[in-house]
Amino acid sequence: MAGERLGKSDAIKRLRWCLEYGVVEFHDHFEKRCRERGIDLHDALRVLQKGTIYREPELDLRFQEWRYRVEWTTPEGQAIALIIAFPEESEILAITALVLK
């Protein structure tokens, strides 16, 4: 069963709380996509620290979890989106990374 669905503002609050007090886990798929797309870990962390959730979460039926898309643009103009989930109340799982056009 999927965990609690958070609204966009509550998801950002949980994200920021987890960054300070919780656990951030990077899935192997996330790390692979970052390498392929030229996203370094520093920029990925800045997305989590400074990014915004513009879209409503999507339920991943396969893994039974809500997924959130966090977006941010680097000072150099590279727009990045990270897909994350909250497997536990105090944990962020970074699932994949995208470069937006």
C-alpha positions in Angstrom: 0.0 0.0 0.0 1.3 3.5 -0.9 2.3 5.8 1.9 0.7 9.1 2.6 0.2 11.4 -0.5 1.6 14.8 0.3 0.5 18.1 -1.3 3.3 20.1 -3.0 4.0 22.4 -0.1 3.9 19.6 2.5 6.3 17.6 0.3 8.7 20.5 0.1 8.5 20.9 3.9 9.3 17.2 4.4 12.1 17.4 1.8 13.8 20.2 3.6 13.3 18.6 7.0 14.8 15.3 5.7 17.8 17.2 4.3 18.5 18.6 7.7 17.5 15.8 10.1 16.8 12.7 8.1 18.4 10.5 5.5 19.0 11.0 1.8 19.5 7.9 -0.3 20.6 7.9 -3.9 19.3 4.9 -6.0 21.8 3.3 -8.3 19.6 4.3 -11.2 19.8 7.9 -10.1 23.6 7.9 -10.0 23.7 6.3 -13.5 21.4 8.9 -15.0 23.3 11.7 -13.4 26.5 10.5 -15.0 24.8 10.0 -18.4 23.2 13.5 -18.2 26.2 15.4 -16.9 24.6 16.3 -13.5 27.1 16.4 -10.7 26.2 15.6 -7.1 26.6 19.2 -6.0 23.9 20.3 -8.5 21.6 17.4 -7.5 21.9 18.4 -3.8 21.2 22.1 -4.8 18.0 20.9 -6.5 16.9 19.2 -3.3 17.9 22.3 -1.2 16.5 25.0 -3.5 14.1 23.4 -5.9 10.3 23.6 -6.2 7.6 21.0 -6.8 5.3 22.4 -9.5 3.4 19.2 -10.4 1.1 17.1 -8.3 2.7 13.8 -7.1 2.3 10.6 -9.2 1.6 7.2 -7.8 4.0 4.6 -8.9 1.8 1.5 -9.0 4.7 -0.9 -9.4 6.5 0.3 -6.2 3.4 1.6 -4.4 4.9 4.9 -3.6 4.2 8.6 -4.4 6.8 10.2 -6.5 7.6 13.9 -6.5 9.4 16.0 -9.2 11.7 18.7 -7.8 12.9 21.3 -10.3 15.6 23.9 -10.1 17.8 25.8 -12.6 21.5 26.1 -11.9 23.2 29.6 -12.1 24.6 28.5 -15.4 21.0 28.0 -16.8 20.8 24.2 -16.7 17.3 23.2 -15.7 17.3 19.9 -13.7 14.5 17.8 -12.3 14.9 15.1 -9.7 12.3 12.4 -9.1 12.1 11.5 -5.4 10.0 9.5 -3.0 9.7 9.3 0.8 10.0 5.6 1.6 9.9 6.6 5.3 8.8 9.7 7.1 12.5 10.8 7.6 14.0 9.5 4.4 14.3 10.8 0.8 15.0 8.4 -2.0 16.4 10.1 -5.2 15.1 7.9 -8.0 16.2 9.6 -11.2 17.5 12.9 -12.7 16.4 14.7 -15.8 17.8 17.7 -17.7 14.9 19.8 -18.8 14.9 21.7 -22.1 
